[in-house]
Amino acid sequence: MPQISVIIPAYNAERTIIETIQSVQQQTFQDFEIIVINDGSKDKTVELVQSIQDESVQIFSYENGGLPVARNRGISHATSEFIAFLDADDLWTADKLQLQLTALEQNPKAGVAYSWTCFMDVDEQGKPLSFLPSPRYSFAGNVYEKLLVSDFIHSGSNTLIRREAIESTGEFDPTLKSCEDWDYWLRLAARWHFVVVPKHQILYRRAPGAMSSKVEVMKEASLIAMEKAYQAAPPELQYLKSYTLTSFHVYCASLYLQHRTDIGGVSQARQHLWSAICLRPPILLDQTTQKLLIKFLLKQVFPPSVARYLFARMRKPVFISDPRL
């Protein structure tokens, strides 16, 4: 029986699935099984996975049920003591499983290990353009309060989780269309300690235009997940809701500014920025808020093509080359 089960939900993932699986096969830790859940794909996802000559790779096909359902189906097939999730368009650095497993083995009270995420912007052919690191949060132990304010895990492809922790927490919420990751991390954090590997090990792929149609869905799901989180939160933590709402508005503003180029998107970004500032004026001193305000002003003043160019100039990639190398 392998020590780690890697669950990869896949829906119409023919452009990325091979590279994603290869990033698992190239891990320095090799005692794993790869469980691909074909979530009703209409393209060549199944054929591509079946062509892989590797006994550790299994694929199970279902009618489309959405990402949370696919992850739950993957859990039902997993046989290992530890379970990791990897979306079909994301990648891992070669030492991801090894370092996270070591962190959990060294911290027996911890049920979840996470690392830092690196956002990988790609062109229309999937070629990496830049690697932009997420903030380097290093919260460990009881992270429930920190996670309640903001999802610092950043990606559903991040965590390595003890099977015991999953069994005590239950399944991903199938009713959530987005933010199901944050909801699940919160439920885990209410029962288990977390441990962090302070290294960028998850490469979150961002394709041009892929998110523009999903902004409203993500916004609505964030509100639903937030209400659910505070219904479960104890009375002494209810005061944190204003902080979470502030994070929500900043998050929404960033989505609109990054993925929408129309006047309505810019207007929505302005409303969310103003709501965040009204809730907590000190966020004006925060570097993230300041960058969003600059982006908003650029979109107000310049045509979309010029604004996009200036956005690119504002960003400073930390990884000049591929961090997997």
N, C-alpha and C positions, 0 to 999 in steps of 0.2 A: 504494500500500500504506500503510495507516494506521500511525502510530508506536506506538500502544498497543492491545493487545487486552484487553478487559474481559470476563472469564468469569463468568457468573452461573448457578450450578446452581440449579434450581428444582424443588421437589416440593410439590405442592398449595399453591402460593404465591399464590392468587388475591387474598388480602386485602392483600398488600404489594408484589407484583411491579411494579405500575405506578409506585408511589412510588419504589421502588428504582431502576428504570430512569431515571426522571426526574432522580434525583440524579446520574446519570452524564451525561444530556443537558444538564444545567445547569452542567457543568464549565467553568471558564475556559479550559482546554485542550480543543480540539475535534477533534484529529486521532486519532480512535479508532474501533474497531469494537466492537460489543456482541454477545457470543456467549452466548445463553441455552441452557442444556442442560436440556431438559425430562426430568426423571428419573422418568418413569412416572407423571406427575400424573393424578389422577382427577377433578379439579375443572376450573375454567375458565381455568387458567393459560395453556394454549396459545392459546385464543381471544383472551384479553386481549393477549398479546404480539403476535399476528398482526394485531390491530387498530391497532397503533402505526404511524403513517405516518412512518417514518424508515428510510432506506436503510441506515443504519449498524447497525440491529438485525437480527440473524439468530437463528433458533431451530432447534434440532436435537432430535428426540425419540428417546428410547431407553426400553427397559424399565428398571424401577427397579434401580439398582445401588449406591445409597448415595452420600454426599457425596464421598468420595475418588475413586470411579470417575467421577462426573460431572465433577469438576475435570480428571481425566486426559483425558476425552473432549473437554472444552473446549480443552485444550492442543493436541490433535490437529487442531482446526479453526483455531487461532490463526495469523495470518499476520505478526504484528508483531514488532518488535525488543524490545519491552517487554510484559510480561504482568501484569495485575492480576486479583485474585479478589475477588468481591463476593457475599456470601450474599444470597438473595432477600428477606430481611427486614431487612437492614441498609441504612444510608445513608452517603453521603459529604458533607462540606462542599464547597462549589463549587471551592475551590482545591486539593483533594487531589491530583489528578493533576499539576497544574502544578508544585506545590512538590516533590513526590517526584521527578518527572522532572528538574527543575533540580538537585536534590541528587545524583542519579546522574550527570548530565552533568558536574557539578563534581567528582565523585569517581570517576574511571574505574576504580579498583581495586575499587570496591564493586559487588556484584551485586544487592543488595537494599536498598530504601528502606522505612522504616516510620515511622509517626506515632503519636500518642497516641490512645487509644480513650476515647470517652465513652459510658457506659452510659445508654441511653434507656429508662426505665420507662414503659410504656404501659398504658392501661386496656383493658377487654375489647373496646372498639371500635377500638383501635389509636391513640387520641389520647395524645400525650405528656403525662406527668405531671411528670417531672423529668429533668434531665440531670446525671449524676453522673460526674465524671472519674476515670479510672484514675490510678494513681501515675505521676508524670512521669519515667520512666526515659529517659535520654539516652545509652545505651551505643552506641558506634560503633566502627568498625574491626573487629578480631577480637573478636567477642562470644560465641564458642563457650562459654567457661567460664561466663559470666553466664547464657546461655540454658540451659545444662545444669542449673543450679540452679533456675531458674524461668522460665516462659514469659512474659516481659515484653512480648511482642508482643500478647498478649491476644485477638486476633481473626483469623479466617481471611479477613476482609474488609480487612485492613490493608495488606499489602505490595504494592510494585511491583517486579518482578523482571526482570532482563535475560534474554532468551531463552537466551543463552549459558550463564547460570547454571543455568537449568532443564534444559537439555540435558546439562550435566555432572552433574546431581544425580539425574535420573530422575523417576519418577512418584511421586505420593502413594501411600502404602501402603494398598491396598484392604482389607486384613484388619482395620484399626483402625476401631472403631465410634465413637470419639471420640479427641481428642488427636492426630488425624492432622496438624493444623496444627503443633503443637509438634515432632512427629517430623520434619516436612519442613523447618521452620526450622533445626533442629539439623543436618540433613544439608547444607543450604545453608551454614550457618555454618562447617562443617568445611572448606569449600572457598573461601568468598568472604567479603569484608568487608561489613559492614552500614553504612548511613548513616541518621541519624534526622532527621526534620522535627519540631522541638519545638513541636508544635501539636496540639490535639485535632481530628482530622479524620475519625475513624470513629465513627459512631453505631451502637452495638450495641443492638438492640431487645430488651427483656426484657418478655415478656407475663406476666400473672399466672397462675400454675399451670402454665405451659408446661413447666417444668423438673422438676416434682415426680416424674414417672415416669421421668426419665432419670438421676437421681442415681446409682443403682447402676451403670448402664452406664458413666457417665463415670468413676466411681471405679475400676471394673475396667480400663477402657481406659487410665487414667492409669498404673496399675501395669505394664501390658503395655508401654506406651510408655517408661516409665522403665527397665525391664529392658533393653529394646532399645537405649536410649540408652547405658547403661553397658557393654553388650556391645561397642559401637562406640567408646567413649571410650578414650583411651590410658591406660596404667598410672598415669602421674603425676597423672591427674585422678580416679582412683577414690576418693580420700579425700573428694571432694565429694558422694558419694552420701548421706551422713548429712544434709547440707544440703538436698539434693533431697527426701529422705524427709520432712524437717521441713516443707518447702514443700508437699509432697503432703498431709500430715496437716492443715495449716492450711487448704489448699484444700478438702479434704473436709469439714472442720468448717463452713466457710462455706457449702458447698452444702447441707448438712443443715439448718443454721440458717435459711437463706434460703428453701429450697424444700420443707421438710418441717415439718408442724405436729403430727405424731403423737408419742407417747411414744418409739417406737422411733427416730425421727429425732433427737430430743433426746439419747437415750442414745448413738447413734452419734457425734454431735457431741462429747459429753463424752469418749468414748474417743479420738477423733482429737486433740482438744486436749491430753489427757493424754499421748498418745504424742509429740506435737510438743514439749511441755515437757520430757519425759524425755530426748528426743534432744538438745535444745539449750535448757537453762534460760534463757539470756539473751534468748530471744524474749519472755519476760514483760515485757521493757522496750520491746518493739515495739508501736507504736500499733495496728496491725492486730490483733495477738493480744489486746490489752486490750479492743478493741471487741467481738471475738468472745466473750471471757469475759463481758462485760456482757450481750451478747445471750443467751448461754446461761443466765445467772442470771435474766434477765427471763422466759425461757421456762419456767424451773423454778418461778417464783413466780406468774406471772400467767396468766390464760386466753389462748388464742391471739389473740383479737380485741384484747385490751388490749396484748399483746406486740407485735402488728403495728403498732398505733398508736404505741407508744413507739419502735419501730424507725424509723418514718417521721420521728419527731421528732429522732432521733439523727442522721439523715443531713442534710448541709448541701449542697444543690446549688450548684455554682459558677456554672452558667449559669442565670440566672433566665429568660431567653428562649431560643428555639431557636437553637443555635450556628450553624445554617446561614444565619441572617439577617444 
